[in-house]
Amino acid sequence: MTMGVNKIVRIITLAKSAFGQYKWQIALLAGLSFLSGVLDVVGINAIIPIFSVIQGGGATDIISKTTKSFFLFFGVPFTVRYLMIFMALMFSAKAAFLFASKYINLKIAADYEKNTRNELFRAMVESNWPHLARQKAGHLSQVLIMNVERGSSLLIHLGGSALIVTNFLVYGFLALNVSFLIAMLAFAFGGIILLVFKPLYYRTKMASEEMVRKYKDLAHYTDETVLGMKAVKSARVEEPVLKLSSKYFSAMRKLYLRIGFLRSITDVLLQPIAAFFILGILAVFYKTGTLHFVSFAVIIYAINRVFSNVQAAQTEIHVLNSDAPHVLSILAFKEEAKLNKEKETGTKSFQFGKSIEFRNVGFSYDGDSRTLSDINFSVAKGEMLGIIGPSGAGKSTLVDLFLRLQIPQKGAILADGENIKDIKLGDWRANIAYVSQEAFLMNDTIYENIRFYNEGLNKEDIIDAAKLANIYDFIQALPDGFETVVGERGMRLSGGERQRVVLARALVRKPQILILDEATSSLDNESELLIQRAVEKLRGKMTIIVIAHRLSTVENSDKLVVLENGRVSEAGAPTELLRDKHSYFFKVYNLRK
């Protein structure tokens, strides 16, 4: 008993968490469903007085007497003609209310899908970087598409459940009016059926939860494979990839069949059970000699509708168990994103007139050994700072701290002596432009890729930025110029062309600080040279921080910082470091030579 109550409480809590904002629409839906059911029963009840009048027996039964009193109250003649008009009006009104309830149900579901997708996407975009970095490829798209769609399905079925409950009550009332004993037997029989089928509902729930996990795994695997298709083809491993994908599809097929079987078996078994019950009623009426055609027809109709609603309830329970894991996945995603929302720290405006300083900065991931320890260096406004070091030295982490994607656990980063955490996050990032090794381009035009959602920019701004990035002449030589579509992930452009488009995107914002994070590491010499020339034109106009493996990218910097094992091992002008034969820069420089 306690377990049953707890389960009902969990279902109500789930419905409130997922659909609470639609409670008034659902209440209206329940009201319309109730009216629809009542009108249906009233219309069906009119059959009994019609036959009573036809047979000339008058209004002798309780239903006929009640209907006659209703007619007389409104001054309507109690005749077959008006009874038939009354019956037609009841069914017409019932159809109108049913249509209204279905339309409202669909509207609620459509609003839920739109609002939930907006909430989920916003929650993802507003999450902090550590949380985003942990997300698997394809997870969000699976939640946005599959889980939200199934959540909408559950909401529609909750609306349908209101109609089922109403029909169960009103047809039960109709059956009780005609035969109390038979109605009670039908209710008891329906309750026993629900209890007998309970293990099947639990199995449906378990299979559905497994299906949700498989959907997530498949979405991740699909996205991962598409992104790495060049590596797959170059390594000639298409068959192993297809073999693994086939395992996913086979597992999902099994789960699909299992869920479908569990849903079907209850429907299939309930139909003969209902038929046997009705035949039993017929036998009792016949044996006792109390068979009255009209009453029998009405009680059979009512009992049939009761069993139909028991069958519909079975379907709703299966749907609840199938769709609930998807709704739980949505709620878990939203809750996790909410807990990891990026904090808009800082109240001060951005000021940078002198220098940016890293003072005793320390950082580690998940409490592991320090990724960065006691980092101390500064860069003056207008300078070009180069940061080099072996792989794993902490260069990318340093950039994340600078962009405030990560927060120092020790020490502070200062802008003109002000801790940057006290500066408005939006102001800080608005004055910093970032170009990474992986050039992110949308499947859109070059113009839109440079503009990158910034509606405040005009064509002149885009052209100026393209010229600064040494990409303007290339764009003008294309048949469609700035309206050239770059393809998925910019695959219609070369690596160097993609990188210069991204550099133009960074420069069009007119930042005070430009960060180039291994921006030329995967480019050919000609493309690297074009990027270097673009950077040279910017020297003195903005502060430039270049993280690089290639020394040619940083050898002309005003200052170099060398990171080794998460610490600053060397710092100074390139010419100074080259005079020290024991320095990392000297060794790498001469190794290149």
VEXGULO-858852 format. One record per residue: residue in one letter; x, y negated, z negated of N, C-alpha, C, O in turn. Coordinates in pm, whole numbers, plus 50000, padded with zeros to 5 digits. Example, Ala and Ser with C-alpha at 12.3 -4.5 7.8 and 13.67 -1.06 7.14 Angstrom:
REM VEXGULO-858852
A513195056949220512305045049220513205033049220514245033249154S512855022549292513675010649286512904999749213513414988649196
REM end
This chain:
REM VEXGULO-858852
M500845012150000500005000050000500864987550000500644978150077T501884987549909502784976049899503554973950029503754962650073M503984985250090504724984350216503854978250326504334970250407G502564982050328501654976650426501454961750410501434954150507V501314957550283501144943250255502394935550295502304924850356N503554941150262504834934550298504974933150450505484923050499K504524943250523504614942750668503714931750723504104924350814I502504930550668501584919950712502184906350683502094897150764V502804905150564503434892450526504564889050623504714877450662R505364899150663506464896850758505934892450893506514883650957I504824898550937504234894851066503734880551063503934872951157I503064876850952502544863150938503694853250934503614842550994T504764856750861505944847950852506584846050989506974835051025L506694857151065507264856451200506424847451289506944838951360A505104849551285504194841451368504284826651329504274817951416K504364824051199504444810051154505744803651198505754792051241S506854811051187508164805451226508234802951376508764792751420A507704812251454507834811251599506764802351663507034795251759F505544802851607504414796251674503674786251585502554782251617G504304782351474503634773651378503134760551438502084755551398Q503874754951533503484742051589502244742851678501694732651719Y501814755151707500624756951790499424761751708498454766951764K499474760051576498444765851488497044760451519496064767851512W496934747351552495614741651578495064746651712493864749151725Q495944748051812495484753551940495034768051923494044772251981I495794775651840495424789651815494104790351739493284799151765A493884780851644492624780451570491454777551664490394783751653L491654768051759490624765151858490344777351944489194780351976L491414784451980491284796552060490464807051986489604813652044A490754808651857490014818351776488534814551769487664823151776G488254801451755486864796751749486114799551878484974804151875L486764796851992486134799552122485914814552142484894818752195S486884822452098486754837052110485604842052025484854850952067F485464836351907484364840251818483014837051882482104845351881L482884824851936481634820852000481324829752120480174833552143S482364832952198482184841652314481654855252273480734860652335G482234860752167481784873852118480364873452064479574882552090V480034863051988478684861751931477644860752043476604867352037L477934852552144476984850852255476804863952331475704866952378D477874871752344477794884652412476854894052337476014900752398V476994894352204476164903252121474714898652123473804906852134V474504885652113473134880352116472474883952250471304887852254G473244882552358472694886052489472344900752500471294904252553I473214909452449472954923852452471754927252363470924935452400N471684920852247470564923352155469224920552220468214926752184A469194911352316467934907652381467324919252459466144918952493I468134929552488467604941152560466494947952479465484952252535I466694948952347465724956352262464354949752263463364956652288P464244936252238462904930252245462314930452386461094930952400I463154930152491462614931052627461874944152646460744944452695F462524955252605461884968352620460694969752526459704976352560S460784963652408459654964252315458424957552375457314962652364V458624945952440457514938752503456964946452623455754947352643I457894952152704457474959852822456604971752781455584974652843Q457054978652673456324990552628455054986952553454274995752518G454824973952528453614969352463453574971852314452514971052252G454734974852257454764977952113454924965552027454784966251905G455204954052091455404941852013456734941951942457564950851962A456924931951858458194930551786458124938151655457714932551553T458524950951657458424959351537459774961451468459814962551346D460864961851543462194963851483462774950451438462284939851477I463824951051356464414939051297464954929351402464814917251389I465574934751508466164926251612465084919151691465194907251720S464004926651726462904920551801462194910051718461804899551770K462024912851588461364903051501462184890151489461644879151494T463514891751474464394879951462464374871751589464324859451584T464424878451704464414871351832463084863951853463074852651900K461974870551817460654864351831460534851851744459984841651786S461054852751619461014841251528461824829651586461424818051575F462964832851647463804822551709463074815551823463114803351835F462384823551907461644817952020460514808951971460334797852021L459744813751872458614806151821459054793151756458344783051764F460224793251690460744781251625460954770051727460714758351696F461394773751847461644763751952460454762352049460514754952147G459384769452018458174768152101458294774652237457674770152333V459084785352246459294792452373458454805052371458514812652274P457674807652476456844819852480457704832452470458754833452533F457244842052390457984854652371457534864452478456764873652453T458064862152602457694870552716458964876152780460074871652753V458754886052867459884892252935460654881953017461884881853019R459904873053084460524862953170461504854353092462654852453133Y461034849152976461884840252898462984847852823464064842452799L462704860452789463754868652728464894870952827466064870852789M464544873152955465574875453057466364862553084467574862953104I465644850953084466334838153101467274835852984468414831453001F466784838852864467604837352742468864845952751469964841552719M468664858352796469794867652809470814862452911472024863052887A470314857453025471204852053129471974839953078473164838553106L471304831253002471964819352946473074823252848474154817352847M472784833452766473774837952668475044843052737476154839952696F474834851152844476004856752913476754845952991477974846553003S476024836053046476674824953116477514816653020478654813053050A476934813452903477664805752802478874813552753479944807952730K478674826752737479794835352693480934834952794482104834152756A480594835352925481614834853030482354821453027483574821053046A481604810453003482244797152998483214796252881484334791352897F482784801052763483664800752646484874809852665485984806652622L484654821252730485754830652754486774824552849487984825852829F486274817852955487184811153050487994800352978489204799352998A487304792352895487994781652821489074787352731490174781852722S488764798452663489734804452571490944809952646492074808752598K490714816052763491824821352841492704810152896493924811352898Y492064799152941492834787752992493694781752880494874778952900I493084779852763493834774252649494984783552611496084779052577N494714796552616495754806452584496944805152679498094805152635L496654803952810497714802452909498474789252890499694788752904K497734778552858498364765552838499304765852717500404760352721I498854772252609499704773452490500984780952526502084776952486A500834791952602502004800052640502964792152728504184792852710A502404784352824503264776352913503984765452833505164762952856D503274758952740503904748752654504994755052568506064749152548Y504704766952517505694773852433506974776552512508074774152461E506834781552635508024784652716508844772052742510064771952725K508154761252784508874748852813509554743252689510744740052692N508814742152580509354736152457510464744652396511464739452349T510274757952398511284766752338512574766452419513664766252362R512454766452551513664765852635514394752552614515624752152608N513624741752603514254728852574514984729052440516114724252429E514324734752339514934735452205516204743952206517214740052148L516134755552273517284764552277518464758352351519604759152307F518164752052465519244745952543519864734352467521084732752466R519014726152404519534715052324520364720352207521424714852175A519874730952142520614736752029521984741552072522964740151999M522054747452195523334752152246524274740452274525434740552234V523754730252345524584718752383525084711252261526204706152261E524264710552157524624702852037525384711151933525704706151825S525694723751966526474732051874527934727551872528414721251967N528624730951764530044727351758530864737151843530394747951879W532074733251874532904741151965533264754951910533204764651987P533624756551784533934770051735532794779851757533024791451792H531554775251737530384783851759530254787251907530024798851943L530394777251994530264779452139531344788952190531084797152278A532534787852134533654796252179533424810952147534014819752210R532564813652048532284827552010531174833952094530964846052087Q530444825852172529304831152248529754839752366530724836552434K529024850552387529314859152502528684853352628527614847252623A529354855252740528814850652868527484857552894527354869652875G526484849952937525174855752972524194856552857523014859052878H524694854352732523794855652617522694845052620521524848252603L523094832452643522104821652642521084823452754519894821652732S521544827052875520604828752986519634839952958518464839252997Q520104850552888519214861652853518154857152754516984860952765V518564848952656517604843752557516624834352625515424835252602L517134825252711516284815252776515254821652870514124816952878I515654832052940514774837853042513964849552985512734848852975M514644860152947513944872352906513254870752770512064873552757N514004866252668513424865652534512284855652525511264858452461V512444843952588511364833852583510124838952656509004836752612E510344845752768509204851352843508444861552758507214861852758R509184869852686508524879852601507884873352478506864878052428G508494862452431507874854952322506564848852366505594848652291S506534843852490505304838352547504244849252560503064847052534S504684861152601503774872552611503164875752475501964878452465L503984875352372503474878152237502454867652195501444870852132L502714855052228501794844352194500454846152265499394844252205I500504850052393499264852652467498484864052403497264863352390H499204874352362498524885852300497994882452161496994888252118L498654873252092498084868751964496744861851987495804863751911G496674853852095495404847652131494374858052168493204856952131G494814868352242493914879352277493474887152155492364892452152S494334887752054493974894951931492794888351861491984895251799A492704875051870491564867951810490274872651874489264874551806L490284874652005489094879552076488784893852036487624897552020I489814901952018489614915851978488974916551839488014924051817V489514908751746488964908651610487514903951612486654909751546T487244893251690485874888051700484934898651757483854901051703N485354904951867484524915351929484274926951834483174932351827F485324930551761485184941551665484134938251559483304946651523L484194925851511483234921651407481814920651460480874925851398V481644914051574480284911751624479644924651675478444926751655Y480424933151741479844945751788479644955351672478724963651672G480514954151573480274961851450478994957551383478234965851334F478734944451382477494939151324476284944251403475264947951345L476414944251536475334949451621475054964051590473894968051577A476134972051578475964986251547475324988251410474484997151393L475724980051313475154981151178473654978151179472894984251105N473234968551263471814965151273470984976751324469844978851280V471574984251418470834995251480470915007851393469905014351369S472135011251347472295023151262473485021151169474635021451212F473215019151043474265016550944475215028650933476425026950928L474635040650930475435052750912476405054851028477595057251007I475875053951150476725056351267477825045651277478955048651312A477465033251245478455022551250479585024951151480755023151184M479245029151029480275031650928481175043250968482385043150945L480535053551030481335064851078482325060351187483475064651191A481845051551274482715046551382483885038651325485025040251370F483625030151224484705022251162485725031351095486925029351109A485235041351022486125050550953486965058351053488165060451033F486325062751161487015070351264488115061851329489225066551352G487775049151358488765040051418489945037751325491085037251371G489675036251194490765034351097491685046351090492905044851080I491085058351096491895070651091492795071551213493955075651203I492265067651330493045068051454494275058951443495375062651481L494055046851390495175037551374496255043151283497445041451310L495845049951175496805055851082497565067451146498775068951126V496845075651224497475087251290498535082651390499575088951405F498245071451460499165066551563500265057451507501105052651583K500275055151377501245045851318502705049651349503485040651380P503095062451342504495066051375504885061951518506045058751544L503915062151609504215058351747504535043451756505385039451836Y503855035251674504145020851675505565018251626506265009551679Y505985025751524507335023951470508385027651576509395020751591R508125038351648509065042451753509125032051866510195029451922T507995026151898507975015551999508845003851954509594998152033K508725000251827509504989151772511004992051780511774983351821M511415004051743512835007651747513375007551890514475002551916A512585013051982513015013352123513114999152180514014996252259S512204990552139512204976652189513404968952135514004960952207E513764971252009514954964751953516204969152027517104961152053E516244981952061517394987052138517414980852278518484978052332M516224978752336516134972752469516674958452467517364954352560V516374950852362516884937152349518404937152347519044928852413R518994946452272520454947252267521034950852405522064945452446K520374959952475520844963852608520764952252707521644950552791Y519694944352697519554932752785520714923052763521274917752859K521074920852637522174911652606523484917052662524264909652722D523724930052642524964936152692525034935352845526084932552902L523884937952910523854937653055524084923453108524824921553205A523454913453044523624899453086525094895353074525634888753162H525724899552963527134896352942528004903253047528894897053106Y527734916053071528534923653167528384918053308529364916953382T527154914453346526894908953480527634895753500528314893953601D527504886553404528184873553416529694875253419530394868653497E530194884053335531634886453327532144892153460533214888253507T531394901353519531804907653645531794897653760532714897453841V530744889353767530644879353874531814869553865532424866153967L532124865053743533234855653726534574861853764535484855053811G534694875053743535964881753772535964889853899536774898953916M535034886653991534894894954111536144895054198536454905154261K536864883954203538094883654283539104893754228539764900854304A539214894254095540134903854032539664918154056540474927154077V538344920254053537784933654077538134938454217538584949754236K537934929754316538184933654455539664935254483540074944554553S540474926154428541924926954453542524939454390543504944854440A541944943854278542444955854210541794968654264542144979754223R540844967054357540134978454419539484987354313539644999554314V538754980954220538114988554112536584987254120535904987954018E536054985354242534604983954257533844996154203532824994654136E534355008154232533645020254191533545021654038532465024553987P534655019753964534535020253817533575009653763532845012153666V533574997753825532654987053782531214991453807530354989653721L530964997353925529625002053958529195013553866528035014753829K530165022053832529875033453744529425028553606528465033753549L530135018553554529765013153423528405006153429527595007353337S528164998553539526874991853552525745002053560524654999753508S526015013253626525005023753639524635029453502523485033153479K525605030153411525325034853275524365025353204523445029753134Y524595012353222523685002453163522265004353218521295004453143F522175005653353520865006753416520155019653374518945019753354S520915030453361520325043153321519805042553177518715047553147A520575036353091520145034952951518865026652943517965029852866M518785015853023517595007453022516395014753081515265012853037R516655023253182515575031153241514985040653136513765042053127K515845047053059515385056152954514515048952851513455053852811L514995037252810514235029552711512905024852770511885024952701Y512915020752896511685016252962510655027652965509485025552935L511115039653003510205051153009509695054852870508535058352853R510595054052769510195057552633509115048052582508105052452525I509325035052602508345025152557507025026852632505945026252573G507115029052764505905031052844505145043552802503915043452797F505875054352771505235066852727504515064852594503375069252577L505185058052500504565055852368503315047152379502345049152306R503355037352470502175028852490501035036752555499875035252517S501385045052654500355052152731499685063052651498475065252665I500445069852567499895081552498498725077952409497765085552398T498785066252344497675062152257496435059052339495325062652301D496625052252454495485049052540494825061652594493605062852594V495655071052639495145083352698494395091752596493345097352628L494905092852474494275101052371492985094752318492055101752280L492945081352316491785074752255490525076452339489425077352284Q490655076952470489475077952556488675090752533487455089952514P489305102852533488515114952505487995115252360486915120552335I488755109652266488295109152127487005101152117486055105252049A486965089552184485765081152183484595088552249483455087652202A484885095652359483825103052429483235113952339482015115652334F484095121252268483615131852178482765125852064481765131852023F483165114452015482415108051907481015104151956480035106251885I480915098452077479615094352132478735106552159477535106252135L479355117552210478585129852232478055135452101476955140952095G478865133851994478415138351861477205130351815476275135951757I477215117051841476075108551804474825112851880473745113751823L474995115552011473875119952094473285132852039472065134452033A474165142151999473695154951945472905152851817471865159251797V473365143951729472665141151603471295135151631470305139451572F471225125051723469945118951759468965129451813467785129651779Y469515138351898468665148351963468145158551862466965162051864K469035163451775468675173751678467655168551575466745175751535T467825156051535466935150451432465645145151491464735141251418G465565144951625464345140151690464125125251677463005120451691T465175117951650465045103251633465585095751753465945083951742L465645102351868466205096251988465245085752044464195089052099H465625073152029464865061952086465755055752194466855050852166F465265056052317466115052952432466815039452418468035038652433V466045028752389466635015452384467645014352271468755009352290S467255019052153468155018352037469415026552063470535022552029F469185038452125470345046952154471285039952253472505040252236A470715033652356471535026752457472365015552393473545013852422V471705008052304472404996952238473485001952145474594996552145I473185012352064474195017451970475375023552045476525022052004I475065030552158476165036252237477025025152296478255025952295Y476355014552347477105003152403477974996752295479144993752318A477384994652177478124988252067479294996952021480404991952001I479045009952004480115018951959481215019752065482405020052032N480805020052192481795020352300482685007852296483895008552317R482034996152268482804983852260483704983852137484814978452140V483234989852028484064990851908485314999051939486424995151903F485115010652007486265019052041487155012352146488375013852143S486535004752237487344997252334488244987352264489404985352302N487704981252161488514971652085489554978551997490624972951972V489244990651951490264998551881491415001651977492585000851941Q491035005152102492045007852205492844995252236494074995752250A492144984052247492834971352272493754967952155494854962652175A493304970952033494134968451914495404976951919496484972351881Q495264989451968496434998051984497444991452079498644991152052T496924986252190497794979552288498474967452225499674965252245E497704959552149498274947552086499364951151986500374944151975I499174962151915500194966451818501474970451891502574967251847H501304977652004502484981252083503194968852137504414967952134V502394959252186502984946852238503714939352128504814934252149L503084938752010503724932151896505064938651864506064931751844N505084951851860506324958951829507364957551941508564957651915S506884956352066507814954952179508384940852189509564939052218D507534930852165507944916952186508544910352062509294900752073A508204915551945508714909351821510244908651817510774898351774P510994919051861512464917851860512974906251947513984900151914H512274903452056512684892252141512474878952069513314869952076V511344877851998511064865651922512084864151809512554853051782L512404875151743513404874751636514764870251691515504863051624S515084874651812516344870651875516354855451902517384848951883I515214850051945515094835451968515304828051837516074818451831L514604832451732514704825751603516124826551547516634816951489A516774838251566518144839751517519104830551592519994824551532F518904829451723519744820451805519594806051758520584798951739K518324801751740518064787951696518644785251558519224774651533E518494794951468518974793151332520504792351329521084784151259E521134801151406522604801251411523134788151471524114782451423A522454783551579522864770951642522644759151546523434749751542K521554759751471521244749151374522314748451266522754737551226L522734760151218523774760651114525114755651167525954750751091N525314756851300526584753051361526454740451446527224738351539K525484732051414525304719751490526484710451467526964708751355E526944704351576528074695151567527664682851486526664676351517K528434679851385528104668751295528554655451355529704653851396E527634645951359527944632551409528614624551297528004615551240T529854628051267530564621351157531094607751203531264605351322G531354599251107531954586251136530924575451158529854577851214T531254563551112530364552051127531064540151193530404530351230K532374540951208533144529651261533284530351412533224541151471S533464518751474533634518151619535074521751658535994520751577F535234525951782536554529851833537454517551846537074507651908Q538644518251788539654507751801541004514251828541454522751751F541634510351937542954515751969543774504852036543694502652157G544574498251953545404487552006546874490051989547704483352051K547234499851902548654502051871549084516551899549834519051993S548604525851817549104539551833548124549851776547244546751695I548304562251823547634574051766548704582151695549764584751751E548414586251570549414593351491548844606251433547754606251376F549594617251448549314629751377550164629551251551394629051258R549514629951134550254628951010550004641450923548924643250868N551034649950914550984662150831549774670950864549154676750774V549434672050992548234679451033548494694451027549514699451075G547524701650967547584716150962546234722051002545184716250975F546264733751067545014740151111545254755051130546324759251173S544214763151096544274777551122542884782451157541884776351119Y542824793551230541554799551269541164810351169541944819551143D539964809251114539404819751027540344823650913540414835350876G541044814050859541874816750742543124824550771543814828750678D543454826750900544684834050934545894825150906545764813750860S547074830550936548294822650917548184810051002547524809951105R548834799650958548694786451019548984786451169550054790751212T548014781651248548234779651390549084767251412549984766951496L548784756851332549574744551332549914741051188549064742051099S551164736951165551594733351029552434720551032553364719151111D552074711250945552854698850926553214692051058554374689051084I552204689851139552414683251270552524668151248551604661851196N553654662551289553884648051276554464642551406555544646551448F553744633651468554254626151583553264614751611552164614451556S553664605551695552774594451732552984590951878554014594151937V551984584451935552074579652073551524565452075550424562752026A552304556452132551894542352137550934540152252550924547652350K550144529852241549184526352346549934523552476550914516052479G549464529852583550074527852714551214537252744551714537552856E551654545152644552754554752666552254567352734551054570252738M553234574752789552954588152840553704597952751554934597552742L552934606652686553504616452594553414630252656552334634452700G554524637352662554534651152710554634660852593555424658652501I553834671452596553874681852492554174695052560553424699552647I555264701352520555664714052580555914724152469555924720852351G556124736552510556394747252415555974760552473555214760852570P556434771552417556074784852468554594787852448553924781052370S554104797952516552704802152500552454806052355553294812552292G551304802152304550944805552167551514796152064551394798551944A552144785352110552764775952015551744766951946552024761051842G550524765852006549484757651945549134745252025548494736151973K549564744752152549354732652234547854730152258547384718952244S547124740752296545684739052323544914735652196543944728052200T545334741352084544684738051956544894723351923543994716651870L546074718351955546374704251932545414695352012544934685151962V545134699452137544184691952221542784692452160542094682252156D542374704252113541054705552051540904696251931539844690451909L541974694951852541954685751738541834671251786541104663251727F542534668151893542504654551946541114651151998540644639851982L540454660752061539104658752114538024659852006536844657552032R538464663251885537564665451771536594677051795535464677151745L537064686851872536344699451887536624708251765535784716451727Q537784706651706538164712951580538524701851481538844690551520I538474705251352538754695451247540004699551171540104711051128P540974690651154542184694151076541804698750935540964692650869Q542434709250890542204714050753543184707750655543044708850533K544174701250712545164694450630545654682250708545734682450831G545974671650636546484659650701545404652050774544214654150750A545814643250864544854634750935545424630051067546644629151086I544504626851160544864620451287544404605951275543234603451245L545304596551299545014582451276545044574551407545924576551491A544094565651423544084556151535544234542251476543324537151410D545354536151500545664523151438545484523651287544964514351225G545914534951229545854536551084544514541251030544384543650910E543504542651117542154546851076541974561651106542234566151217N541534569351005541284583551026540194585151132539114579451120I540494592951236539544593751349538224600151308537224598451377K538194607751197536934613751154535944603051106534744605651097D536454591051076535584580051033535064571751150534264562651132I535534575151272535084568251393533914576151452533934588451453K532904569251500531744575851559532214585751665533014582451753L531694597951656532134608551747531864604751893532704606851980G530674599051919530344594952055531294584352108531704584852224D531634574652023532564563952063533944569752094534584565952192W534384578952009535714584952026535814592052161536744589652238R534844600852189534904608652312534634600152436535094603452546A533894589152420533614580352534534884573652584534944569152699N535914572952499537164566252536538284575852569539424571752592I537954588852572538944599052604538464607352721537314611852723A539324609452820539014618052934539924630352928541094629352891Y539374641852965540084654452949540034662353081538974664153140V541204666853124541304675353243542024688153203543164687753157S541344699453220541934712153176542514719853293542414715653409Q543114731153263543694739753366542604745553456542764746553577E541484749353393540364754953467539454743553511538764737653428A539444740553640538634729453692537174733753698536814742553776F536324727453615534904730653616534174721853716534114709653700L533604728153820532814720853918531434727153930531294739353924M530424718653948529064723353970528864726754117529594721654202N527904735154145527574738354284526724726854340525514728154359D527404715754366526754703454409527724695654497528774700954534T527394683354530528254675254617529474670154540529494670054417I530484665954615531674659854554531254647454476531754644854366Y530344639754533529874627454468529294630554330529644624054232E528404640654324527764644054196528754650054098528614648353977N529774657154149530784662754060531654651953998532104653453885I531894641254071532674630154014531784622053918532214618153810R530544619653960529604612053876529294619453747529224613353641F529094632453754528914641753641527904636453539528254633853423Y526654634953583525514631153498525544616653450524624612453379N526534608953488526614595053442525864586053541526414582053643E524614583053509523764575553601524134560753608523624553453693G525004556253520525404542253521526464538953624526844527353640L526964549153695528014547053795527414544253933526354549453967N528114536054011527674533554149528704539054248529724544654208K528414537454377529274543254481530694537454476531664544654498E530814524454446532144518154439532974524354327534174526454344D532334527254213533044533654102533594547254144534734550754113I532774554854216533164568254261534344567354359535294575054351I534254557854452535324556154552536634552054485537694557454517D536564542554392537774537954322538444549454247539674550854249A537634557654180538184569054105538814579154199539864584754168A538174581654314538724591054412540064586154465540974594154488K540194573054485541464567554532542544569154425543674572754457L542204566554300543164568054190543644582454178544804585054143A542734591954207543064606254193543704612054319543914624154327N544004603654420544614608154546543764618654618544294628154676I542444616954613541554626454680540664619454784539944626054858Y540724606054788539814598354874540014601655022539034604255092D541244601755069541514604355212541034618155252540484619955361F541234627855164540764641555193539234641755206538694648055297I538554634955113537084634755116536584628155243535644633055307Q537194617055281536754609755400536944618055527536224616055625A537914627155526538174635455644537164646855658537084653155764L536384649555555535374660155561534174655355643533854643555640P533504664355715532344660455797531254653355716530644643655763D531014658155595529954652255511530504642955404529734637855322G531804640655402532394631255307532034634555163532164646055119F531594624455089531254626354948530034635454928529804640354817E529254637655035528064646255025528394660955054527484669155066T529654664255064530074678155085529774686454960530174682754850V529064697554978528764706654867529974715754845530474721954939V530444716454721531714723354691531544738454672532544745654669G530284743254658530074757554638530134761254491530464753054405E529814773954463529814778854326531214777854267532184783254322R531314770754153532584768354084533614761554175534814762554150G533134754554279534034747154369534854755854460535934751854505M534354767954490535164777554566535424773454710536274779454776R534704763254763534964758754900536154749254908536574745355017L536684745654793537864737054788539064745054739538904755454675S540254740354770541464746754718541644743054571540954734154520G542564749754505542804746854364543214732454341542734725854249G544114727454426544554713554411543464703654438543364693354371E542614706654538541494697654569540494697354454539984686754418R540214709154397539304709654282539844701354167539114693754103Q541144702954141541734696054027541724680954044541544673553947R541904676154168541884661654192540454656154184540264644554146V539454664154219538064659854201537774658354051537124648754009V538264667953972538064667253826538824655353768538344648753675L540014652553821540774640853775540004627953807539964618753725A539404627353926538584615753962537404614353866537044603253827R536794625653829535704625553732536144619653599535414612053536A537374623153558537894617853432538174602953442537884595353349L538734598753555539154584853570537984575253592538074563453559V536864580353649535734571653676535124566253547534404556253549R535414572853435534904568253306535714556653249535344550653148K536834553653315537744542953270538124545053122537864536453039P538754556453091539104559452953540334551852907541124546952988Q540494550752777541724544952722542794555652705543994552652706I542354568152690543294579152672542944590152771541774594052782L543934595352844543754606252939544574618152892545774616952868I543924629752878544604641952836544594651752953543534655153005L545784656152992545934666253098546474678953034547634679552994D545614689053023545964701552955546294712253058545404718753112E547574713953085548044723653185547344721353319547034730953391A547084708753352546284705453470546944709253602546264710253704T548264711353602548954714553728549614728353724550334732053816S549374735953618550124748453600549834758853708550684767253738S548624758453766548284768653866548264763054008547714769354098L548854751254027548814744854158550114747054235551174749554176D550014745954367551224746454449551994733354436551484723654380N553204732954487554064721254469553474708554531553564697754473E552854710154648552274698354713551124692654631551024680454613S550254701454581549124696854500549614690754368549074680754322E550644696954309551194691554185551764677454209551604668554126L552424675754324553024662854356551944652054369552144640654325L550804655454430549714645854445549134641854309548804630154286I549024651654219548544648754083549554639754011549174630053945Q550854642954025551904635053959551894620554008552064611253930R551704618754138551664605154193550454597554137550544585554108A549334604754123548154598354066548414594153923548014583253881V549074602853847549384599853707550344588053697550204579453610E551334587653787552314576753785551634563153805552024553153745K550594562953892549874550353916549114545753792548774533953778L548844555153701548054551853582548914547653463548404542453364R550214549753473551114546753359551034531953324551114523253411G550884529553197550774515953148549344510953145549014501853068K548474516853229547064512753231546244520053125545214515153080M546724531753086546054539652981547094548452915548184550552969T546774553552798547664562752728547454576652785546314581252797I548534583352822548424596452887549144606952803550304605252765I548434617752776549014629152703548984641052797547914645252842V550154646652826550274657652921550794670052849551894669852793I550004680852852550454693752799550834702152919550034703553012A552024707752919552474714553040553514725353010554224724852910H553564735153101554674744753104555734739853201556934741153175R555284734153313556214729353415556884716553366556214706753334L558194716653360558924704953311558824693253409558934681653370S558614696453538558514685653637557344676453607557324664853648T556344681853535555154673853503555434663953391554784653453384V556384667153303556574658953183557974652553173558224644853081E558864655653265560244650953250560364635653260561374629953217N559364629153315559384614553323558534607953214558244596053222S558144615653114557354610253004558174600252923559404600652924D557484591252852558174582152762558684589652639559714586252582K557914599852601558294607452482557874621952503556854624852566L558684631152447558364645452451558204650752309558944646952218V557224659652291557074666952165557134681852199556414686552286V558004689052131558164703452153557504710852037557834708551921L556554719752070555904728251970556454742251978556534748252085E556844747551861557294761551852556734767351723556904761651615N556064778951736555504785751619554604776551536554614776951413G553834768251605552884759551536553494747551467552824741051386R554744744451496555404732851433556084724351539556424729051647V556294711851504557054702951592558534705651566559054702651459S559204711351668560614714551651561514703351705562654701751662E560984695651800561764684751859560804673551901559644676051934A561324661251899560534649951947561494638651986562484636151918G561184632252096562034621152140561914619152290561144626052357A562684609652342562684607252486563364618952557564294624752502P562924622752678563534633952750565044632652763565754642652750T565544620452788566994618752803567724621752673568824627152675E567094618152560567714620952429567784635952404568804641152360L566694642752431566644657252406567624664752496568144675152457L567864659652615568784666352707570234665152661571084673052700R570524655152576571894653652525572194663952415573354666352382D571124669952360571304680152256571284693852322570224698752362K572464700152334572564712852405571854724352332571644735052390H571494722252207570824732752131569294730952132568574739052074S568804720552197567364717852196566634727352291567194732252389Y565384729752259564514738152343564404732052483564474739152583F564234718852489564074712052617565324713552704565224715852825F566494712352643567744713852718567844727952777568194729652893K567534738052694567644751852741566674754652855567064760552956V565424750552839564424753252943564734745253069564554750153181Y565184733053051565504724353165566624730453248566544730853371N567664735053182568804740753253568514754753307569094759053406L567614761753240567184774753291566464773053424566634781153516R565654762353434564964759453559565964755953668565834760353783K566974747953632567984743953729568754755953781569654754453864
REM end
